[in-house]
C-alpha cells in the first residue's frame, strides 16, 4: 500500500425508503511527494486539496462500473 492515500465514498440508495444502499470506497495513492499532513486544513499544501478532491471524485465515477450479475438462465440477481 502507498504511504499516503486519498479516498472517496460512492453511495447508491437502492430503495425509495433509503434503507438499502450500495457503498463503494475508491482509493488512490497521493500524487507526487504529498502527505496527508500536507493536505489537512493547517497543512502546508492545503490549498491544493480542492483540485485533488475533484479529480479523485471524477476518476472514481469514471473508473468504477457496476453491472448487474446475471444467472445462467438470464435473470438478474
mmCIF file as gemmi writes it, N, C-alpha and C atoms, coordinates in Angstrom:
data_model
loop_
_atom_site.group_PDB
_atom_site.id
_atom_site.type_symbol
_atom_site.label_atom_id
_atom_site.label_alt_id
_atom_site.label_comp_id
_atom_site.label_asym_id
_atom_site.label_entity_id
_atom_site.label_seq_id
_atom_site.pdbx_PDB_ins_code
_atom_site.Cartn_x
_atom_site.Cartn_y
_atom_site.Cartn_z
_atom_site.occupancy
_atom_site.B_iso_or_equiv
_atom_site.pdbx_formal_charge
_atom_site.auth_seq_id
_atom_site.auth_asym_id
_atom_site.pdbx_PDB_model_num
ATOM 1 N N . UNK Axp A 1 ? 0.847 -1.184 0 1 0 ? 1 A 1
ATOM 2 C CA . UNK Axp A 1 ? 0 0 0 1 0 ? 1 A 1
ATOM 3 C C . UNK Axp A 1 ? 0.892 1.247 0 1 0 ? 1 A 1
ATOM 4 N N . UNK Axp A 2 ? 0.472 2.255 -0.726 1 0 ? 2 A 1
ATOM 5 C CA . UNK Axp A 2 ? 1.212 3.514 -0.707 1 0 ? 2 A 1
ATOM 6 C C . UNK Axp A 2 ? 1.182 4.142 0.69 1 0 ? 2 A 1
ATOM 7 N N . UNK Axp A 3 ? 2.149 4.972 0.961 1 0 ? 3 A 1
ATOM 8 C CA . UNK Axp A 3 ? 2.209 5.624 2.268 1 0 ? 3 A 1
ATOM 9 C C . UNK Axp A 3 ? 1.054 6.605 2.458 1 0 ? 3 A 1
ATOM 10 N N . UNK Axp A 4 ? 0.722 7.352 1.417 1 0 ? 4 A 1
ATOM 11 C CA . UNK Axp A 4 ? -0.38 8.316 1.501 1 0 ? 4 A 1
ATOM 12 C C . UNK Axp A 4 ? -1.479 7.959 0.521 1 0 ? 4 A 1
ATOM 13 N N . UNK Axp A 5 ? -2.706 7.997 0.987 1 0 ? 5 A 1
ATOM 14 C CA . UNK Axp A 5 ? -3.85 7.625 0.151 1 0 ? 5 A 1
ATOM 15 C C . UNK Axp A 5 ? -4.936 8.692 0.258 1 0 ? 5 A 1
ATOM 16 N N . UNK Axp A 6 ? -5.749 8.78 -0.797 1 0 ? 6 A 1
ATOM 17 C CA . UNK Axp A 6 ? -6.974 9.565 -0.759 1 0 ? 6 A 1
ATOM 18 C C . UNK Axp A 6 ? -8.117 8.61 -1.057 1 0 ? 6 A 1
ATOM 19 N N . UNK Axp A 7 ? -9.278 8.884 -0.479 1 0 ? 7 A 1
ATOM 20 C CA . UNK Axp A 7 ? -10.434 8.006 -0.627 1 0 ? 7 A 1
ATOM 21 C C . UNK Axp A 7 ? -11.68 8.835 -0.909 1 0 ? 7 A 1
ATOM 22 N N . UNK Axp A 8 ? -12.594 8.24 -1.648 1 0 ? 8 A 1
ATOM 23 C CA . UNK Axp A 8 ? -13.908 8.825 -1.843 1 0 ? 8 A 1
ATOM 24 C C . UNK Axp A 8 ? -14.926 7.707 -1.663 1 0 ? 8 A 1
ATOM 25 N N . UNK Axp A 9 ? -16.051 8.04 -1.071 1 0 ? 9 A 1
ATOM 26 C CA . UNK Axp A 9 ? -17.102 7.061 -0.815 1 0 ? 9 A 1
ATOM 27 C C . UNK Axp A 9 ? -18.227 7.312 -1.806 1 0 ? 9 A 1
ATOM 28 N N . UNK Axp A 10 ? -18.554 6.288 -2.599 1 0 ? 10 A 1
ATOM 29 C CA . UNK Axp A 10 ? -19.645 6.367 -3.564 1 0 ? 10 A 1
ATOM 30 C C . UNK Axp A 10 ? -20.818 5.583 -2.997 1 0 ? 10 A 1
ATOM 31 N N . UNK Axp A 11 ? -21.981 6.214 -2.921 1 0 ? 11 A 1
ATOM 32 C CA . UNK Axp A 11 ? -23.152 5.573 -2.319 1 0 ? 11 A 1
ATOM 33 C C . UNK Axp A 11 ? -24.317 5.659 -3.299 1 0 ? 11 A 1
ATOM 34 N N . UNK Axp A 12 ? -24.982 4.52 -3.482 1 0 ? 12 A 1
ATOM 35 C CA . UNK Axp A 12 ? -26.198 4.46 -4.291 1 0 ? 12 A 1
ATOM 36 C C . UNK Axp A 12 ? -27.296 3.894 -3.41 1 0 ? 12 A 1
ATOM 37 N N . UNK Axp A 13 ? -28.38 4.653 -3.25 1 0 ? 13 A 1
ATOM 38 C CA . UNK Axp A 13 ? -29.511 4.185 -2.45 1 0 ? 13 A 1
ATOM 39 C C . UNK Axp A 13 ? -30.393 3.313 -3.325 1 0 ? 13 A 1
ATOM 40 N N . UNK Axp A 14 ? -30.698 2.113 -2.838 1 0 ? 14 A 1
ATOM 41 C CA . UNK Axp A 14 ? -31.359 1.105 -3.647 1 0 ? 14 A 1
ATOM 42 C C . UNK Axp A 14 ? -32.878 1.096 -3.557 1 0 ? 14 A 1
ATOM 43 N N . UNK Axp A 15 ? -33.432 1.715 -2.543 1 0 ? 15 A 1
ATOM 44 C CA . UNK Axp A 15 ? -34.885 1.696 -2.406 1 0 ? 15 A 1
ATOM 45 C C . UNK Axp A 15 ? -35.399 3.083 -2.049 1 0 ? 15 A 1
ATOM 46 N N . UNK Axp A 16 ? -36.687 3.288 -2.247 1 0 ? 16 A 1
ATOM 47 C CA . UNK Axp A 16 ? -37.27 4.61 -2.013 1 0 ? 16 A 1
ATOM 48 C C . UNK Axp A 16 ? -37.246 5.018 -0.544 1 0 ? 16 A 1
ATOM 49 N N . UNK Axp A 17 ? -37.247 4.062 0.35 1 0 ? 17 A 1
ATOM 50 C CA . UNK Axp A 17 ? -37.187 4.368 1.783 1 0 ? 17 A 1
ATOM 51 C C . UNK Axp A 17 ? -35.764 4.739 2.218 1 0 ? 17 A 1
ATOM 52 N N . UNK Axp A 18 ? -34.819 4.587 1.317 1 0 ? 18 A 1
ATOM 53 C CA . UNK Axp A 18 ? -33.416 4.921 1.558 1 0 ? 18 A 1
ATOM 54 C C . UNK Axp A 18 ? -32.826 4.1 2.707 1 0 ? 18 A 1
ATOM 55 N N . UNK Axp A 19 ? -33.272 2.839 2.792 1 0 ? 19 A 1
ATOM 56 C CA . UNK Axp A 19 ? -32.799 1.963 3.856 1 0 ? 19 A 1
ATOM 57 C C . UNK Axp A 19 ? -31.768 0.963 3.364 1 0 ? 19 A 1
ATOM 58 N N . UNK Axp A 20 ? -31.675 0.799 2.056 1 0 ? 20 A 1
ATOM 59 C CA . UNK Axp A 20 ? -30.694 -0.128 1.482 1 0 ? 20 A 1
ATOM 60 C C . UNK Axp A 20 ? -29.761 0.677 0.6 1 0 ? 20 A 1
ATOM 61 N N . UNK Axp A 21 ? -28.482 0.376 0.704 1 0 ? 21 A 1
ATOM 62 C CA . UNK Axp A 21 ? -27.521 1.125 -0.091 1 0 ? 21 A 1
ATOM 63 C C . UNK Axp A 21 ? -26.386 0.23 -0.557 1 0 ? 21 A 1
ATOM 64 N N . UNK Axp A 22 ? -25.784 0.662 -1.629 1 0 ? 22 A 1
ATOM 65 C CA . UNK Axp A 22 ? -24.556 0.057 -2.117 1 0 ? 22 A 1
ATOM 66 C C . UNK Axp A 22 ? -23.468 1.107 -1.913 1 0 ? 22 A 1
ATOM 67 N N . UNK Axp A 23 ? -22.426 0.757 -1.181 1 0 ? 23 A 1
ATOM 68 C CA . UNK Axp A 23 ? -21.342 1.69 -0.926 1 0 ? 23 A 1
ATOM 69 C C . UNK Axp A 23 ? -20.045 1.103 -1.471 1 0 ? 23 A 1
ATOM 70 N N . UNK Axp A 24 ? -19.331 1.922 -2.229 1 0 ? 24 A 1
ATOM 71 C CA . UNK Axp A 24 ? -18.023 1.544 -2.746 1 0 ? 24 A 1
ATOM 72 C C . UNK Axp A 24 ? -17.04 2.609 -2.296 1 0 ? 24 A 1
ATOM 73 N N . UNK Axp A 25 ? -15.94 2.174 -1.73 1 0 ? 25 A 1
ATOM 74 C CA . UNK Axp A 25 ? -14.894 3.111 -1.322 1 0 ? 25 A 1
ATOM 75 C C . UNK Axp A 25 ? -13.757 2.967 -2.317 1 0 ? 25 A 1
ATOM 76 N N . UNK Axp A 26 ? -13.448 4.064 -2.984 1 0 ? 26 A 1
ATOM 77 C CA . UNK Axp A 26 ? -12.435 4.104 -4.04 1 0 ? 26 A 1
ATOM 78 C C . UNK Axp A 26 ? -11.23 4.867 -3.493 1 0 ? 26 A 1
ATOM 79 N N . UNK Axp A 27 ? -10.043 4.311 -3.668 1 0 ? 27 A 1
ATOM 80 C CA . UNK Axp A 27 ? -8.847 4.959 -3.155 1 0 ? 27 A 1
ATOM 81 C C . UNK Axp A 27 ? -7.736 5.008 -4.183 1 0 ? 27 A 1
ATOM 82 N N . UNK Axp A 28 ? -6.886 6.011 -4.033 1 0 ? 28 A 1
ATOM 83 C CA . UNK Axp A 28 ? -5.708 6.184 -4.884 1 0 ? 28 A 1
ATOM 84 C C . UNK Axp A 28 ? -4.553 6.663 -4.024 1 0 ? 28 A 1
ATOM 85 N N . UNK Axp A 29 ? -3.365 6.422 -4.513 1 0 ? 29 A 1
ATOM 86 C CA . UNK Axp A 29 ? -2.172 6.963 -3.854 1 0 ? 29 A 1
ATOM 87 C C . UNK Axp A 29 ? -2.157 8.472 -4.035 1 0 ? 29 A 1
ATOM 88 N N . UNK Axp A 30 ? -1.661 9.177 -3.031 1 0 ? 30 A 1
ATOM 89 C CA . UNK Axp A 30 ? -1.467 10.618 -3.165 1 0 ? 30 A 1
ATOM 90 C C . UNK Axp A 30 ? -0.421 10.88 -4.247 1 0 ? 30 A 1
ATOM 91 N N . UNK Axp A 31 ? -0.644 11.882 -5.073 1 0 ? 31 A 1
ATOM 92 C CA . UNK Axp A 31 ? 0.318 12.152 -6.142 1 0 ? 31 A 1
ATOM 93 C C . UNK Axp A 31 ? 1.614 12.766 -5.616 1 0 ? 31 A 1
ATOM 94 N N . UNK Axp A 32 ? 2.691 12.497 -6.334 1 0 ? 32 A 1
ATOM 95 C CA . UNK Axp A 32 ? 3.986 13.119 -6.011 1 0 ? 32 A 1
ATOM 96 C C . UNK Axp A 32 ? 4.457 12.82 -4.612 1 0 ? 32 A 1
ATOM 97 N N . UNK Axp A 33 ? 4.988 13.83 -3.993 1 0 ? 33 A 1
ATOM 98 C CA . UNK Axp A 33 ? 5.517 13.663 -2.633 1 0 ? 33 A 1
ATOM 99 C C . UNK Axp A 33 ? 4.592 14.287 -1.589 1 0 ? 33 A 1
ATOM 100 N N . UNK Axp A 34 ? 3.294 14.367 -1.891 1 0 ? 34 A 1
ATOM 101 C CA . UNK Axp A 34 ? 2.336 14.906 -0.926 1 0 ? 34 A 1
ATOM 102 C C . UNK Axp A 34 ? 2.1 13.913 0.201 1 0 ? 34 A 1
ATOM 103 N N . UNK Axp A 35 ? 1.8 14.438 1.365 1 0 ? 35 A 1
ATOM 104 C CA . UNK Axp A 35 ? 1.426 13.607 2.504 1 0 ? 35 A 1
ATOM 105 C C . UNK Axp A 35 ? 0.041 14.039 2.984 1 0 ? 35 A 1
ATOM 106 N N . UNK Axp A 36 ? -0.6 13.179 3.75 1 0 ? 36 A 1
ATOM 107 C CA . UNK Axp A 36 ? -1.901 13.527 4.318 1 0 ? 36 A 1
ATOM 108 C C . UNK Axp A 36 ? -1.789 14.778 5.184 1 0 ? 36 A 1
ATOM 109 N N . UNK Axp A 37 ? -0.692 14.922 5.908 1 0 ? 37 A 1
ATOM 110 C CA . UNK Axp A 37 ? -0.488 16.098 6.759 1 0 ? 37 A 1
ATOM 111 C C . UNK Axp A 37 ? -0.434 17.38 5.933 1 0 ? 37 A 1
ATOM 112 N N . UNK Axp A 38 ? 0.157 17.298 4.743 1 0 ? 38 A 1
ATOM 113 C CA . UNK Axp A 38 ? 0.221 18.47 3.856 1 0 ? 38 A 1
ATOM 114 C C . UNK Axp A 38 ? -1.161 18.993 3.505 1 0 ? 38 A 1
ATOM 115 N N . UNK Axp A 39 ? -2.133 18.074 3.381 1 0 ? 39 A 1
ATOM 116 C CA . UNK Axp A 39 ? -3.446 18.439 2.874 1 0 ? 39 A 1
ATOM 117 C C . UNK Axp A 39 ? -4.476 18.748 3.953 1 0 ? 39 A 1
ATOM 118 N N . UNK Axp A 40 ? -4.127 18.554 5.215 1 0 ? 40 A 1
ATOM 119 C CA . UNK Axp A 40 ? -5.032 18.89 6.313 1 0 ? 40 A 1
ATOM 120 C C . UNK Axp A 40 ? -5.278 20.399 6.33 1 0 ? 40 A 1
ATOM 121 N N . UNK Axp A 41 ? -6.349 20.846 6.987 1 0 ? 41 A 1
ATOM 122 C CA . UNK Axp A 41 ? -6.658 22.285 6.986 1 0 ? 41 A 1
ATOM 123 C C . UNK Axp A 41 ? -5.498 23.195 7.401 1 0 ? 41 A 1
ATOM 124 N N . UNK Axp A 42 ? -4.636 22.722 8.272 1 0 ? 42 A 1
ATOM 125 C CA . UNK Axp A 42 ? -3.488 23.548 8.671 1 0 ? 42 A 1
ATOM 126 C C . UNK Axp A 42 ? -2.198 23.12 7.964 1 0 ? 42 A 1
ATOM 127 N N . UNK Axp A 43 ? -2.327 22.275 6.94 1 0 ? 43 A 1
ATOM 128 C CA . UNK Axp A 43 ? -1.163 21.764 6.225 1 0 ? 43 A 1
ATOM 129 C C . UNK Axp A 43 ? -0.578 22.763 5.243 1 0 ? 43 A 1
ATOM 130 N N . UNK Axp A 44 ? 0.681 22.54 4.896 1 0 ? 44 A 1
ATOM 131 C CA . UNK Axp A 44 ? 1.421 23.451 4.022 1 0 ? 44 A 1
ATOM 132 C C . UNK Axp A 44 ? 0.852 23.502 2.608 1 0 ? 44 A 1
ATOM 133 N N . UNK Axp A 45 ? 0.163 22.461 2.178 1 0 ? 45 A 1
ATOM 134 C CA . UNK Axp A 45 ? -0.353 22.412 0.802 1 0 ? 45 A 1
ATOM 135 C C . UNK Axp A 45 ? -1.869 22.207 0.76 1 0 ? 45 A 1
ATOM 136 N N . UNK Axp A 46 ? -2.546 22.674 1.809 1 0 ? 46 A 1
ATOM 137 C CA . UNK Axp A 46 ? -3.998 22.513 1.885 1 0 ? 46 A 1
ATOM 138 C C . UNK Axp A 46 ? -4.711 23.168 0.705 1 0 ? 46 A 1
ATOM 139 N N . UNK Axp A 47 ? -4.15 24.202 0.144 1 0 ? 47 A 1
ATOM 140 C CA . UNK Axp A 47 ? -4.783 24.898 -0.976 1 0 ? 47 A 1
ATOM 141 C C . UNK Axp A 47 ? -4.911 24.007 -2.213 1 0 ? 47 A 1
ATOM 142 N N . UNK Axp A 48 ? -4.151 22.934 -2.283 1 0 ? 48 A 1
ATOM 143 C CA . UNK Axp A 48 ? -4.229 22.001 -3.417 1 0 ? 48 A 1
ATOM 144 C C . UNK Axp A 48 ? -5.353 20.98 -3.258 1 0 ? 48 A 1
ATOM 145 N N . UNK Axp A 49 ? -5.888 20.849 -2.033 1 0 ? 49 A 1
ATOM 146 C CA . UNK Axp A 49 ? -6.869 19.804 -1.771 1 0 ? 49 A 1
ATOM 147 C C . UNK Axp A 49 ? -8.125 19.899 -2.648 1 0 ? 49 A 1
ATOM 148 N N . UNK Axp A 50 ? -8.759 21.063 -2.838 1 0 ? 50 A 1
ATOM 149 C CA . UNK Axp A 50 ? -9.98 21.092 -3.664 1 0 ? 50 A 1
ATOM 150 C C . UNK Axp A 50 ? -9.753 20.536 -5.079 1 0 ? 50 A 1
ATOM 151 N N . UNK Axp A 51 ? -8.644 20.849 -5.69 1 0 ? 51 A 1
ATOM 152 C CA . UNK Axp A 51 ? -8.319 20.336 -7.023 1 0 ? 51 A 1
ATOM 153 C C . UNK Axp A 51 ? -8.123 18.817 -6.99 1 0 ? 51 A 1
ATOM 154 N N . UNK Axp A 52 ? -7.384 18.33 -5.995 1 0 ? 52 A 1
ATOM 155 C CA . UNK Axp A 52 ? -7.15 16.891 -5.863 1 0 ? 52 A 1
ATOM 156 C C . UNK Axp A 52 ? -8.452 16.147 -5.573 1 0 ? 52 A 1
ATOM 157 N N . UNK Axp A 53 ? -9.266 16.727 -4.715 1 0 ? 53 A 1
ATOM 158 C CA . UNK Axp A 53 ? -10.539 16.101 -4.341 1 0 ? 53 A 1
ATOM 159 C C . UNK Axp A 53 ? -11.46 15.976 -5.558 1 0 ? 53 A 1
ATOM 160 N N . UNK Axp A 54 ? -11.558 17.017 -6.36 1 0 ? 54 A 1
ATOM 161 C CA . UNK Axp A 54 ? -12.415 16.976 -7.543 1 0 ? 54 A 1
ATOM 162 C C . UNK Axp A 54 ? -11.917 15.939 -8.541 1 0 ? 54 A 1
ATOM 163 N N . UNK Axp A 55 ? -10.603 15.891 -8.756 1 0 ? 55 A 1
ATOM 164 C CA . UNK Axp A 55 ? -10.036 14.899 -9.665 1 0 ? 55 A 1
ATOM 165 C C . UNK Axp A 55 ? -10.285 13.48 -9.188 1 0 ? 55 A 1
ATOM 166 N N . UNK Axp A 56 ? -10.126 13.249 -7.904 1 0 ? 56 A 1
ATOM 167 C CA . UNK Axp A 56 ? -10.372 11.924 -7.326 1 0 ? 56 A 1
ATOM 168 C C . UNK Axp A 56 ? -11.823 11.511 -7.544 1 0 ? 56 A 1
ATOM 169 N N . UNK Axp A 57 ? -12.735 12.408 -7.259 1 0 ? 57 A 1
ATOM 170 C CA . UNK Axp A 57 ? -14.156 12.118 -7.432 1 0 ? 57 A 1
ATOM 171 C C . UNK Axp A 57 ? -14.483 11.83 -8.896 1 0 ? 57 A 1
ATOM 172 N N . UNK Axp A 58 ? -13.945 12.624 -9.8 1 0 ? 58 A 1
ATOM 173 C CA . UNK Axp A 58 ? -14.184 12.423 -11.236 1 0 ? 58 A 1
ATOM 174 C C . UNK Axp A 58 ? -13.655 11.075 -11.708 1 0 ? 58 A 1
ATOM 175 N N . UNK Axp A 59 ? -12.439 10.71 -11.282 1 0 ? 59 A 1
ATOM 176 C CA . UNK Axp A 59 ? -11.853 9.422 -11.7 1 0 ? 59 A 1
ATOM 177 C C . UNK Axp A 59 ? -12.623 8.247 -11.108 1 0 ? 59 A 1
ATOM 178 N N . UNK Axp A 60 ? -13.074 8.376 -9.863 1 0 ? 60 A 1
ATOM 179 C CA . UNK Axp A 60 ? -13.85 7.294 -9.242 1 0 ? 60 A 1
ATOM 180 C C . UNK Axp A 60 ? -15.132 7.057 -10.024 1 0 ? 60 A 1
ATOM 181 N N . UNK Axp A 61 ? -15.831 8.125 -10.376 1 0 ? 61 A 1
ATOM 182 C CA . UNK Axp A 61 ? -17.082 7.985 -11.121 1 0 ? 61 A 1
ATOM 183 C C . UNK Axp A 61 ? -16.834 7.402 -12.51 1 0 ? 61 A 1
ATOM 184 N N . UNK Axp A 62 ? -15.695 7.683 -13.09 1 0 ? 62 A 1
ATOM 185 C CA . UNK Axp A 62 ? -15.364 7.16 -14.417 1 0 ? 62 A 1
ATOM 186 C C . UNK Axp A 62 ? -14.897 5.703 -14.334 1 0 ? 62 A 1
ATOM 187 N N . UNK Axp A 63 ? -14.093 5.368 -13.333 1 0 ? 63 A 1
ATOM 188 C CA . UNK Axp A 63 ? -13.435 4.065 -13.27 1 0 ? 63 A 1
ATOM 189 C C . UNK Axp A 63 ? -14.241 2.967 -12.589 1 0 ? 63 A 1
ATOM 190 N N . UNK Axp A 64 ? -15.188 3.338 -11.742 1 0 ? 64 A 1
ATOM 191 C CA . UNK Axp A 64 ? -15.99 2.334 -11.043 1 0 ? 64 A 1
ATOM 192 C C . UNK Axp A 64 ? -17.245 2.072 -11.872 1 0 ? 64 A 1
ATOM 193 N N . UNK Axp A 65 ? -17.376 0.84 -12.33 1 0 ? 65 A 1
ATOM 194 C CA . UNK Axp A 65 ? -18.521 0.446 -13.14 1 0 ? 65 A 1
ATOM 195 C C . UNK Axp A 65 ? -19.198 -0.73 -12.45 1 0 ? 65 A 1
ATOM 196 N N . UNK Axp A 66 ? -20.481 -0.602 -12.221 1 0 ? 66 A 1
ATOM 197 C CA . UNK Axp A 66 ? -21.249 -1.669 -11.579 1 0 ? 66 A 1
ATOM 198 C C . UNK Axp A 66 ? -22.245 -2.186 -12.599 1 0 ? 66 A 1
ATOM 199 N N . UNK Axp A 67 ? -22.202 -3.479 -12.819 1 0 ? 67 A 1
ATOM 200 C CA . UNK Axp A 67 ? -23.132 -4.099 -13.763 1 0 ? 67 A 1
ATOM 201 C C . UNK Axp A 67 ? -23.902 -5.198 -13.045 1 0 ? 67 A 1
ATOM 202 N N . UNK Axp A 68 ? -25.157 -5.421 -13.429 1 0 ? 68 A 1
ATOM 203 C CA . UNK Axp A 68 ? -25.931 -6.481 -12.773 1 0 ? 68 A 1
ATOM 204 C C . UNK Axp A 68 ? -25.313 -7.848 -13.041 1 0 ? 68 A 1
ATOM 205 N N . UNK Axp A 69 ? -25.38 -8.707 -12.065 1 0 ? 69 A 1
ATOM 206 C CA . UNK Axp A 69 ? -24.923 -10.079 -12.202 1 0 ? 69 A 1
ATOM 207 C C . UNK Axp A 69 ? -26.096 -10.917 -12.7 1 0 ? 69 A 1
ATOM 208 N N . UNK Axp A 70 ? -25.875 -11.682 -13.741 1 0 ? 70 A 1
ATOM 209 C CA . UNK Axp A 70 ? -26.932 -12.496 -14.339 1 0 ? 70 A 1
ATOM 210 C C . UNK Axp A 70 ? -26.665 -13.972 -14.045 1 0 ? 70 A 1
ATOM 211 N N . UNK Axp A 71 ? -27.734 -14.69 -13.714 1 0 ? 71 A 1
ATOM 212 C CA . UNK Axp A 71 ? -27.636 -16.14 -13.565 1 0 ? 71 A 1
ATOM 213 C C . UNK Axp A 71 ? -27.593 -16.765 -14.95 1 0 ? 71 A 1
ATOM 214 N N . UNK Axp A 72 ? -27.268 -18.034 -15.021 1 0 ? 72 A 1
ATOM 215 C CA . UNK Axp A 72 ? -27.172 -18.723 -16.299 1 0 ? 72 A 1
ATOM 216 C C . UNK Axp A 72 ? -28.497 -18.737 -17.079 1 0 ? 72 A 1
ATOM 217 N N . UNK Axp A 73 ? -29.637 -18.553 -16.367 1 0 ? 73 A 1
ATOM 218 C CA . UNK Axp A 73 ? -30.924 -18.526 -17.05 1 0 ? 73 A 1
ATOM 219 C C . UNK Axp A 73 ? -31.296 -17.124 -17.543 1 0 ? 73 A 1
ATOM 220 N N . UNK Axp A 74 ? -30.391 -16.152 -17.35 1 0 ? 74 A 1
ATOM 221 C CA . UNK Axp A 74 ? -30.609 -14.808 -17.859 1 0 ? 74 A 1
ATOM 222 C C . UNK Axp A 74 ? -31.279 -13.847 -16.91 1 0 ? 74 A 1
ATOM 223 N N . UNK Axp A 75 ? -31.67 -14.317 -15.728 1 0 ? 75 A 1
ATOM 224 C CA . UNK Axp A 75 ? -32.313 -13.398 -14.776 1 0 ? 75 A 1
ATOM 225 C C . UNK Axp A 75 ? -31.263 -12.608 -14.011 1 0 ? 75 A 1
ATOM 226 N N . UNK Axp A 76 ? -31.628 -11.401 -13.638 1 0 ? 76 A 1
ATOM 227 C CA . UNK Axp A 76 ? -30.736 -10.551 -12.864 1 0 ? 76 A 1
ATOM 228 C C . UNK Axp A 76 ? -30.823 -10.914 -11.402 1 0 ? 76 A 1
ATOM 229 N N . UNK Axp A 77 ? -29.674 -11.026 -10.756 1 0 ? 77 A 1
ATOM 230 C CA . UNK Axp A 77 ? -29.664 -11.313 -9.309 1 0 ? 77 A 1
ATOM 231 C C . UNK Axp A 77 ? -29.906 -10.048 -8.531 1 0 ? 77 A 1
